[in-house]
């Protein structure tokens, strides 16, 4: 419902950038905890250090931002927001 409301009030180009940004965040969040499930399953009863999910999500966020710049030439502010969004949300996914 939110996308329908935004499509009504935003200019088509702005809505396109928003939709692309949101799609990239969703892909990054899905890939962010890459391999973390396997590490948790290998250590039943042992804790995974908090740095592992943070490092993997930062790496995926940086790769996602690099691809967004290379493929879509996004602004630096959007790239920074993309990196922060993926790095912050991916460990919680």
PDB file as gemmi writes it, atoms N, CA and C in Angstrom:
CRYST1    1.000    1.000    1.000  90.00  90.00  90.00 P 1                      
ATOM      1  N   UNK A   1       0.823  -1.183   0.000  1.00  0.00           N  
ATOM      2  CA  UNK A   1       0.000   0.000   0.000  1.00  0.00           C  
ATOM      3  C   UNK A   1       0.872   1.254   0.000  1.00  0.00           C  
ATOM      4  N   UNK A   2       1.987   1.162   0.723  1.00  0.00           N  
ATOM      5  CA  UNK A   2       2.873   2.322   0.787  1.00  0.00           C  
ATOM      6  C   UNK A   2       3.437   2.692  -0.579  1.00  0.00           C  
ATOM      7  N   UNK A   3       3.800   1.683  -1.371  1.00  0.00           N  
ATOM      8  CA  UNK A   3       4.326   1.972  -2.708  1.00  0.00           C  
ATOM      9  C   UNK A   3       3.279   2.634  -3.590  1.00  0.00           C  
ATOM     10  N   UNK A   4       2.035   2.244  -3.461  1.00  0.00           N  
ATOM     11  CA  UNK A   4       0.976   2.869  -4.253  1.00  0.00           C  
ATOM     12  C   UNK A   4       0.796   4.338  -3.870  1.00  0.00           C  
ATOM     13  N   UNK A   5       0.875   4.623  -2.591  1.00  0.00           N  
ATOM     14  CA  UNK A   5       0.764   6.017  -2.157  1.00  0.00           C  
ATOM     15  C   UNK A   5       1.968   6.837  -2.611  1.00  0.00           C  
ATOM     16  N   UNK A   6       3.160   6.249  -2.496  1.00  0.00           N  
ATOM     17  CA  UNK A   6       4.361   6.961  -2.954  1.00  0.00           C  
ATOM     18  C   UNK A   6       4.341   7.184  -4.464  1.00  0.00           C  
ATOM     19  N   UNK A   7       3.874   6.221  -5.215  1.00  0.00           N  
ATOM     20  CA  UNK A   7       3.802   6.369  -6.669  1.00  0.00           C  
ATOM     21  C   UNK A   7       2.873   7.516  -7.052  1.00  0.00           C  
ATOM     22  N   UNK A   8       1.898   7.763  -6.230  1.00  0.00           N  
ATOM     23  CA  UNK A   8       0.952   8.843  -6.511  1.00  0.00           C  
ATOM     24  C   UNK A   8       1.550  10.224  -6.258  1.00  0.00           C  
ATOM     25  N   UNK A   9       2.396  10.361  -5.235  1.00  0.00           N  
ATOM     26  CA  UNK A   9       2.895  11.686  -4.866  1.00  0.00           C  
ATOM     27  C   UNK A   9       4.294  12.002  -5.385  1.00  0.00           C  
ATOM     28  N   UNK A  10       5.097  10.980  -5.688  1.00  0.00           N  
ATOM     29  CA  UNK A  10       6.463  11.232  -6.171  1.00  0.00           C  
ATOM     30  C   UNK A  10       6.483  11.343  -7.693  1.00  0.00           C  
ATOM     31  N   UNK A  11       7.471  12.083  -8.171  1.00  0.00           N  
ATOM     32  CA  UNK A  11       7.698  12.143  -9.619  1.00  0.00           C  
ATOM     33  C   UNK A  11       8.148  10.762 -10.091  1.00  0.00           C  
ATOM     34  N   UNK A  12       7.863  10.401 -11.341  1.00  0.00           N  
ATOM     35  CA  UNK A  12       8.231   9.061 -11.817  1.00  0.00           C  
ATOM     36  C   UNK A  12       9.718   8.737 -11.650  1.00  0.00           C  
ATOM     37  N   UNK A  13      10.595   9.685 -11.924  1.00  0.00           N  
ATOM     38  CA  UNK A  13      12.034   9.414 -11.790  1.00  0.00           C  
ATOM     39  C   UNK A  13      12.412   9.200 -10.321  1.00  0.00           C  
ATOM     40  N   UNK A  14      11.849   9.984  -9.433  1.00  0.00           N  
ATOM     41  CA  UNK A  14      12.135   9.839  -8.007  1.00  0.00           C  
ATOM     42  C   UNK A  14      11.599   8.519  -7.478  1.00  0.00           C  
ATOM     43  N   UNK A  15      10.407   8.147  -7.916  1.00  0.00           N  
ATOM     44  CA  UNK A  15       9.846   6.871  -7.489  1.00  0.00           C  
ATOM     45  C   UNK A  15      10.684   5.703  -8.017  1.00  0.00           C  
ATOM     46  N   UNK A  16      11.209   5.839  -9.213  1.00  0.00           N  
ATOM     47  CA  UNK A  16      12.079   4.802  -9.766  1.00  0.00           C  
ATOM     48  C   UNK A  16      13.345   4.629  -8.949  1.00  0.00           C  
ATOM     49  N   UNK A  17      13.954   5.734  -8.531  1.00  0.00           N  
ATOM     50  CA  UNK A  17      15.162   5.663  -7.700  1.00  0.00           C  
ATOM     51  C   UNK A  17      14.829   5.027  -6.355  1.00  0.00           C  
ATOM     52  N   UNK A  18      13.693   5.428  -5.776  1.00  0.00           N  
ATOM     53  CA  UNK A  18      13.278   4.838  -4.502  1.00  0.00           C  
ATOM     54  C   UNK A  18      13.064   3.332  -4.633  1.00  0.00           C  
ATOM     55  N   UNK A  19      12.387   2.912  -5.671  1.00  0.00           N  
ATOM     56  CA  UNK A  19      12.102   1.499  -5.870  1.00  0.00           C  
ATOM     57  C   UNK A  19      13.387   0.702  -6.086  1.00  0.00           C  
ATOM     58  N   UNK A  20      14.320   1.254  -6.865  1.00  0.00           N  
ATOM     59  CA  UNK A  20      15.603   0.596  -7.081  1.00  0.00           C  
ATOM     60  C   UNK A  20      16.370   0.478  -5.766  1.00  0.00           C  
ATOM     61  N   UNK A  21      16.407   1.552  -4.991  1.00  0.00           N  
ATOM     62  CA  UNK A  21      17.091   1.542  -3.697  1.00  0.00           C  
ATOM     63  C   UNK A  21      16.490   0.480  -2.787  1.00  0.00           C  
ATOM     64  N   UNK A  22      15.175   0.445  -2.697  1.00  0.00           N  
ATOM     65  CA  UNK A  22      14.492  -0.509  -1.833  1.00  0.00           C  
ATOM     66  C   UNK A  22      14.763  -1.951  -2.283  1.00  0.00           C  
ATOM     67  N   UNK A  23      14.787  -2.195  -3.586  1.00  0.00           N  
ATOM     68  CA  UNK A  23      15.072  -3.536  -4.104  1.00  0.00           C  
ATOM     69  C   UNK A  23      16.503  -3.950  -3.764  1.00  0.00           C  
ATOM     70  N   UNK A  24      17.451  -3.037  -3.887  1.00  0.00           N  
ATOM     71  CA  UNK A  24      18.842  -3.351  -3.551  1.00  0.00           C  
ATOM     72  C   UNK A  24      19.008  -3.627  -2.060  1.00  0.00           C  
ATOM     73  N   UNK A  25      18.290  -2.884  -1.229  1.00  0.00           N  
ATOM     74  CA  UNK A  25      18.340  -3.137   0.213  1.00  0.00           C  
ATOM     75  C   UNK A  25      17.798  -4.532   0.513  1.00  0.00           C  
ATOM     76  N   UNK A  26      16.706  -4.912  -0.116  1.00  0.00           N  
ATOM     77  CA  UNK A  26      16.125  -6.228   0.125  1.00  0.00           C  
ATOM     78  C   UNK A  26      17.074  -7.354  -0.294  1.00  0.00           C  
ATOM     79  N   UNK A  27      17.748  -7.186  -1.410  1.00  0.00           N  
ATOM     80  CA  UNK A  27      18.725  -8.188  -1.844  1.00  0.00           C  
ATOM     81  C   UNK A  27      19.892  -8.247  -0.868  1.00  0.00           C  
ATOM     82  N   UNK A  28      20.394  -7.094  -0.460  1.00  0.00           N  
ATOM     83  CA  UNK A  28      21.510  -7.060   0.483  1.00  0.00           C  
ATOM     84  C   UNK A  28      21.163  -7.661   1.830  1.00  0.00           C  
ATOM     85  N   UNK A  29      19.960  -7.390   2.313  1.00  0.00           N  
ATOM     86  CA  UNK A  29      19.534  -7.932   3.602  1.00  0.00           C  
ATOM     87  C   UNK A  29      19.392  -9.446   3.523  1.00  0.00           C  
ATOM     88  N   UNK A  30      18.932  -9.944   2.392  1.00  0.00           N  
ATOM     89  CA  UNK A  30      18.794 -11.393   2.220  1.00  0.00           C  
ATOM     90  C   UNK A  30      20.162 -12.070   2.201  1.00  0.00           C  
ATOM     91  N   UNK A  31      21.135 -11.451   1.546  1.00  0.00           N  
ATOM     92  CA  UNK A  31      22.470 -12.046   1.440  1.00  0.00           C  
ATOM     93  C   UNK A  31      23.385 -11.688   2.601  1.00  0.00           C  
ATOM     94  N   UNK A  32      23.020 -10.728   3.423  1.00  0.00           N  
ATOM     95  CA  UNK A  32      23.884 -10.223   4.492  1.00  0.00           C  
ATOM     96  C   UNK A  32      24.397 -11.263   5.463  1.00  0.00           C  
ATOM     97  N   UNK A  33      23.535 -12.122   6.011  1.00  0.00           N  
ATOM     98  CA  UNK A  33      24.038 -13.119   6.962  1.00  0.00           C  
ATOM     99  C   UNK A  33      24.615 -14.352   6.272  1.00  0.00           C  
ATOM    100  N   UNK A  34      25.235 -14.145   5.140  1.00  0.00           N  
ATOM    101  CA  UNK A  34      25.772 -15.207   4.292  1.00  0.00           C  
ATOM    102  C   UNK A  34      26.625 -16.193   5.087  1.00  0.00           C  
ATOM    103  N   UNK A  35      26.168 -17.427   5.195  1.00  0.00           N  
ATOM    104  CA  UNK A  35      26.916 -18.476   5.860  1.00  0.00           C  
ATOM    105  C   UNK A  35      26.809 -18.497   7.368  1.00  0.00           C  
ATOM    106  N   UNK A  36      26.101 -17.547   7.952  1.00  0.00           N  
ATOM    107  CA  UNK A  36      26.020 -17.488   9.408  1.00  0.00           C  
ATOM    108  C   UNK A  36      25.256 -18.676   9.981  1.00  0.00           C  
ATOM    109  N   UNK A  37      24.253 -19.159   9.269  1.00  0.00           N  
ATOM    110  CA  UNK A  37      23.490 -20.302   9.752  1.00  0.00           C  
ATOM    111  C   UNK A  37      24.377 -21.529   9.906  1.00  0.00           C  
ATOM    112  N   UNK A  38      25.275 -21.731   8.962  1.00  0.00           N  
ATOM    113  CA  UNK A  38      26.198 -22.853   9.046  1.00  0.00           C  
ATOM    114  C   UNK A  38      27.141 -22.743  10.233  1.00  0.00           C  
ATOM    115  N   UNK A  39      27.585 -21.533  10.531  1.00  0.00           N  
ATOM    116  CA  UNK A  39      28.475 -21.336  11.671  1.00  0.00           C  
ATOM    117  C   UNK A  39      27.753 -21.590  12.980  1.00  0.00           C  
ATOM    118  N   UNK A  40      26.496 -21.181  13.053  1.00  0.00           N  
ATOM    119  CA  UNK A  40      25.724 -21.407  14.274  1.00  0.00           C  
ATOM    120  C   UNK A  40      25.452 -22.895  14.454  1.00  0.00           C  
ATOM    121  N   UNK A  41      25.142 -23.600  13.370  1.00  0.00           N  
ATOM    122  CA  UNK A  41      24.857 -25.031  13.463  1.00  0.00           C  
ATOM    123  C   UNK A  41      26.095 -25.846  13.808  1.00  0.00           C  
ATOM    124  N   UNK A  42      27.263 -25.377  13.435  1.00  0.00           N  
ATOM    125  CA  UNK A  42      28.497 -26.106  13.754  1.00  0.00           C  
ATOM    126  C   UNK A  42      28.902 -25.933  15.208  1.00  0.00           C  
ATOM    127  N   UNK A  43      28.368 -24.917  15.856  1.00  0.00           N  
ATOM    128  CA  UNK A  43      28.742 -24.638  17.243  1.00  0.00           C  
ATOM    129  C   UNK A  43      27.519 -24.719  18.150  1.00  0.00           C  
ATOM    130  N   UNK A  44      26.899 -25.867  18.269  1.00  0.00           N  
ATOM    131  CA  UNK A  44      25.757 -25.927  19.182  1.00  0.00           C  
ATOM    132  C   UNK A  44      26.230 -25.711  20.619  1.00  0.00           C  
ATOM    133  N   UNK A  45      25.636 -24.805  21.281  1.00  0.00           N  
ATOM    134  CA  UNK A  45      26.046 -24.499  22.652  1.00  0.00           C  
ATOM    135  C   UNK A  45      27.145 -23.452  22.727  1.00  0.00           C  
ATOM    136  N   UNK A  46      27.857 -23.208  21.640  1.00  0.00           N  
ATOM    137  CA  UNK A  46      28.892 -22.178  21.617  1.00  0.00           C  
ATOM    138  C   UNK A  46      28.351 -20.920  20.956  1.00  0.00           C  
ATOM    139  N   UNK A  47      28.796 -19.810  21.399  1.00  0.00           N  
ATOM    140  CA  UNK A  47      28.296 -18.547  20.857  1.00  0.00           C  
ATOM    141  C   UNK A  47      29.136 -18.110  19.653  1.00  0.00           C  
ATOM    142  N   UNK A  48      28.464 -17.565  18.672  1.00  0.00           N  
ATOM    143  CA  UNK A  48      29.159 -16.965  17.531  1.00  0.00           C  
ATOM    144  C   UNK A  48      29.483 -15.526  17.925  1.00  0.00           C  
ATOM    145  N   UNK A  49      30.732 -15.115  17.776  1.00  0.00           N  
ATOM    146  CA  UNK A  49      31.080 -13.747  18.161  1.00  0.00           C  
ATOM    147  C   UNK A  49      30.284 -12.720  17.346  1.00  0.00           C  
ATOM    148  N   UNK A  50      29.902 -11.601  17.961  1.00  0.00           N  
ATOM    149  CA  UNK A  50      29.097 -10.596  17.261  1.00  0.00           C  
ATOM    150  C   UNK A  50      29.802  -9.981  16.046  1.00  0.00           C  
ATOM    151  N   UNK A  51      31.106 -10.111  15.993  1.00  0.00           N  
ATOM    152  CA  UNK A  51      31.827  -9.529  14.862  1.00  0.00           C  
ATOM    153  C   UNK A  51      31.561 -10.279  13.562  1.00  0.00           C  
ATOM    154  N   UNK A  52      31.237 -11.565  13.635  1.00  0.00           N  
ATOM    155  CA  UNK A  52      31.014 -12.342  12.404  1.00  0.00           C  
ATOM    156  C   UNK A  52      29.830 -11.830  11.593  1.00  0.00           C  
ATOM    157  N   UNK A  53      28.629 -11.730  12.182  1.00  0.00           N  
ATOM    158  CA  UNK A  53      27.527 -11.221  11.361  1.00  0.00           C  
ATOM    159  C   UNK A  53      27.752  -9.778  10.920  1.00  0.00           C  
ATOM    160  N   UNK A  54      28.422  -8.989  11.752  1.00  0.00           N  
ATOM    161  CA  UNK A  54      28.687  -7.607  11.375  1.00  0.00           C  
ATOM    162  C   UNK A  54      29.647  -7.539  10.197  1.00  0.00           C  
ATOM    163  N   UNK A  55      30.683  -8.351  10.215  1.00  0.00           N  
ATOM    164  CA  UNK A  55      31.650  -8.339   9.116  1.00  0.00           C  
ATOM    165  C   UNK A  55      31.038  -8.832   7.812  1.00  0.00           C  
ATOM    166  N   UNK A  56      30.258  -9.910   7.879  1.00  0.00           N  
ATOM    167  CA  UNK A  56      29.645 -10.409   6.648  1.00  0.00           C  
ATOM    168  C   UNK A  56      28.625  -9.420   6.101  1.00  0.00           C  
ATOM    169  N   UNK A  57      27.844  -8.796   6.977  1.00  0.00           N  
ATOM    170  CA  UNK A  57      26.859  -7.832   6.489  1.00  0.00           C  
ATOM    171  C   UNK A  57      27.533  -6.567   5.953  1.00  0.00           C  
ATOM    172  N   UNK A  58      28.638  -6.155   6.553  1.00  0.00           N  
ATOM    173  CA  UNK A  58      29.384  -5.012   6.011  1.00  0.00           C  
ATOM    174  C   UNK A  58      29.970  -5.341   4.642  1.00  0.00           C  
ATOM    175  N   UNK A  59      30.491  -6.547   4.497  1.00  0.00           N  
ATOM    176  CA  UNK A  59      31.045  -6.951   3.201  1.00  0.00           C  
ATOM    177  C   UNK A  59      29.960  -7.009   2.135  1.00  0.00           C  
ATOM    178  N   UNK A  60      28.815  -7.595   2.471  1.00  0.00           N  
ATOM    179  CA  UNK A  60      27.718  -7.656   1.507  1.00  0.00           C  
ATOM    180  C   UNK A  60      27.196  -6.260   1.209  1.00  0.00           C  
ATOM    181  N   UNK A  61      27.114  -5.400   2.221  1.00  0.00           N  
ATOM    182  CA  UNK A  61      26.685  -4.018   1.996  1.00  0.00           C  
ATOM    183  C   UNK A  61      27.637  -3.260   1.079  1.00  0.00           C  
ATOM    184  N   UNK A  62      28.927  -3.462   1.278  1.00  0.00           N  
ATOM    185  CA  UNK A  62      29.912  -2.792   0.421  1.00  0.00           C  
ATOM    186  C   UNK A  62      29.834  -3.305  -1.018  1.00  0.00           C  
ATOM    187  N   UNK A  63      29.652  -4.600  -1.177  1.00  0.00           N  
ATOM    188  CA  UNK A  63      29.531  -5.170  -2.528  1.00  0.00           C  
ATOM    189  C   UNK A  63      28.251  -4.689  -3.196  1.00  0.00           C  
ATOM    190  N   UNK A  64      27.155  -4.645  -2.441  1.00  0.00           N  
ATOM    191  CA  UNK A  64      25.891  -4.149  -2.986  1.00  0.00           C  
ATOM    192  C   UNK A  64      26.016  -2.690  -3.401  1.00  0.00           C  
ATOM    193  N   UNK A  65      26.663  -1.870  -2.570  1.00  0.00           N  
ATOM    194  CA  UNK A  65      26.853  -0.461  -2.908  1.00  0.00           C  
ATOM    195  C   UNK A  65      27.764  -0.313  -4.133  1.00  0.00           C  
ATOM    196  N   UNK A  66      28.799  -1.131  -4.223  1.00  0.00           N  
ATOM    197  CA  UNK A  66      29.693  -1.066  -5.384  1.00  0.00           C  
ATOM    198  C   UNK A  66      28.956  -1.445  -6.670  1.00  0.00           C  
ATOM    199  N   UNK A  67      28.121  -2.481  -6.587  1.00  0.00           N  
ATOM    200  CA  UNK A  67      27.333  -2.867  -7.758  1.00  0.00           C  
ATOM    201  C   UNK A  67      26.318  -1.786  -8.131  1.00  0.00           C  
ATOM    202  N   UNK A  68      25.721  -1.157  -7.117  1.00  0.00           N  
ATOM    203  CA  UNK A  68      24.765  -0.079  -7.388  1.00  0.00           C  
ATOM    204  C   UNK A  68      25.460   1.093  -8.082  1.00  0.00           C  
ATOM    205  N   UNK A  69      26.686   1.387  -7.667  1.00  0.00           N  
ATOM    206  CA  UNK A  69      27.411   2.471  -8.322  1.00  0.00           C  
ATOM    207  C   UNK A  69      27.794   2.072  -9.746  1.00  0.00           C  
ATOM    208  N   UNK A  70      28.308   0.859  -9.899  1.00  0.00           N  
ATOM    209  CA  UNK A  70      28.776   0.409 -11.205  1.00  0.00           C  
ATOM    210  C   UNK A  70      27.634   0.272 -12.209  1.00  0.00           C  
ATOM    211  N   UNK A  71      26.525  -0.330 -11.787  1.00  0.00           N  
ATOM    212  CA  UNK A  71      25.420  -0.584 -12.710  1.00  0.00           C  
ATOM    213  C   UNK A  71      24.478   0.601 -12.889  1.00  0.00           C  
ATOM    214  N   UNK A  72      24.253   1.372 -11.812  1.00  0.00           N  
ATOM    215  CA  UNK A  72      23.225   2.408 -11.851  1.00  0.00           C  
ATOM    216  C   UNK A  72      23.738   3.818 -11.605  1.00  0.00           C  
ATOM    217  N   UNK A  73      25.020   3.973 -11.267  1.00  0.00           N  
ATOM    218  CA  UNK A  73      25.627   5.282 -11.002  1.00  0.00           C  
ATOM    219  C   UNK A  73      24.827   6.086  -9.980  1.00  0.00           C  
ATOM    220  N   UNK A  74      24.527   5.440  -8.859  1.00  0.00           N  
ATOM    221  CA  UNK A  74      23.785   6.114  -7.787  1.00  0.00           C  
ATOM    222  C   UNK A  74      24.644   7.185  -7.135  1.00  0.00           C  
ATOM    223  N   UNK A  75      23.979   8.160  -6.512  1.00  0.00           N  
ATOM    224  CA  UNK A  75      24.686   9.220  -5.779  1.00  0.00           C  
ATOM    225  C   UNK A  75      25.450   8.646  -4.600  1.00  0.00           C  
ATOM    226  N   UNK A  76      26.454   9.380  -4.149  1.00  0.00           N  
ATOM    227  CA  UNK A  76      27.260   8.938  -3.008  1.00  0.00           C  
ATOM    228  C   UNK A  76      26.407   8.838  -1.746  1.00  0.00           C  
ATOM    229  N   UNK A  77      25.461   9.760  -1.569  1.00  0.00           N  
ATOM    230  CA  UNK A  77      24.601   9.716  -0.384  1.00  0.00           C  
ATOM    231  C   UNK A  77      23.722   8.466  -0.385  1.00  0.00           C  
ATOM    232  N   UNK A  78      23.192   8.111  -1.540  1.00  0.00           N  
ATOM    233  CA  UNK A  78      22.382   6.891  -1.630  1.00  0.00           C  
ATOM    234  C   UNK A  78      23.236   5.652  -1.413  1.00  0.00           C  
ATOM    235  N   UNK A  79      24.458   5.668  -1.920  1.00  0.00           N  
ATOM    236  CA  UNK A  79      25.352   4.526  -1.716  1.00  0.00           C  
ATOM    237  C   UNK A  79      25.689   4.354  -0.240  1.00  0.00           C  
ATOM    238  N   UNK A  80      25.930   5.462   0.448  1.00  0.00           N  
ATOM    239  CA  UNK A  80      26.207   5.393   1.884  1.00  0.00           C  
ATOM    240  C   UNK A  80      24.988   4.888   2.644  1.00  0.00           C  
ATOM    241  N   UNK A  81      23.808   5.367   2.265  1.00  0.00           N  
ATOM    242  CA  UNK A  81      22.578   4.901   2.911  1.00  0.00           C  
ATOM    243  C   UNK A  81      22.342   3.423   2.640  1.00  0.00           C  
ATOM    244  N   UNK A  82      22.676   2.971   1.454  1.00  0.00           N  
ATOM    245  CA  UNK A  82      22.539   1.562   1.101  1.00  0.00           C  
ATOM    246  C   UNK A  82      23.470   0.704   1.950  1.00  0.00           C  
ATOM    247  N   UNK A  83      24.708   1.123   2.075  1.00  0.00           N  
ATOM    248  CA  UNK A  83      25.686   0.386   2.894  1.00  0.00           C  
ATOM    249  C   UNK A  83      25.224   0.308   4.344  1.00  0.00           C  
ATOM    250  N   UNK A  84      24.785   1.423   4.898  1.00  0.00           N  
ATOM    251  CA  UNK A  84      24.338   1.440   6.290  1.00  0.00           C  
ATOM    252  C   UNK A  84      23.073   0.601   6.463  1.00  0.00           C  
ATOM    253  N   UNK A  85      22.159   0.687   5.518  1.00  0.00           N  
ATOM    254  CA  UNK A  85      20.907  -0.073   5.616  1.00  0.00           C  
ATOM    255  C   UNK A  85      21.161  -1.572   5.606  1.00  0.00           C  
ATOM    256  N   UNK A  86      21.992  -2.023   4.699  1.00  0.00           N  
ATOM    257  CA  UNK A  86      22.288  -3.458   4.616  1.00  0.00           C  
ATOM    258  C   UNK A  86      23.078  -3.911   5.840  1.00  0.00           C  
ATOM    259  N   UNK A  87      24.066  -3.142   6.239  1.00  0.00           N  
ATOM    260  CA  UNK A  87      24.900  -3.544   7.378  1.00  0.00           C  
ATOM    261  C   UNK A  87      24.098  -3.562   8.678  1.00  0.00           C  
ATOM    262  N   UNK A  88      23.140  -2.666   8.814  1.00  0.00           N  
ATOM    263  CA  UNK A  88      22.362  -2.617  10.047  1.00  0.00           C  
ATOM    264  C   UNK A  88      21.272  -3.676  10.095  1.00  0.00           C  
ATOM    265  N   UNK A  89      20.673  -3.989   8.973  1.00  0.00           N  
ATOM    266  CA  UNK A  89      19.521  -4.894   8.965  1.00  0.00           C  
ATOM    267  C   UNK A  89      19.895  -6.350   8.760  1.00  0.00           C  
ATOM    268  N   UNK A  90      20.948  -6.623   8.031  1.00  0.00           N  
ATOM    269  CA  UNK A  90      21.272  -8.004   7.670  1.00  0.00           C  
ATOM    270  C   UNK A  90      21.522  -8.912   8.878  1.00  0.00           C  
ATOM    271  N   UNK A  91      22.250  -8.499   9.918  1.00  0.00           N  
ATOM    272  CA  UNK A  91      22.447  -9.422  11.037  1.00  0.00           C  
ATOM    273  C   UNK A  91      21.143  -9.777  11.753  1.00  0.00           C  
ATOM    274  N   UNK A  92      20.143  -8.917  11.651  1.00  0.00           N  
ATOM    275  CA  UNK A  92      18.865  -9.200  12.310  1.00  0.00           C  
ATOM    276  C   UNK A  92      17.994 -10.122  11.481  1.00  0.00           C  
ATOM    277  N   UNK A  93      18.344 -10.318  10.200  1.00  0.00           N  
ATOM    278  CA  UNK A  93      17.488 -11.118   9.328  1.00  0.00           C  
ATOM    279  C   UNK A  93      17.578 -12.564   9.579  1.00  0.00           C  
TER     280      UNK A  93                                                      
END                                                                             
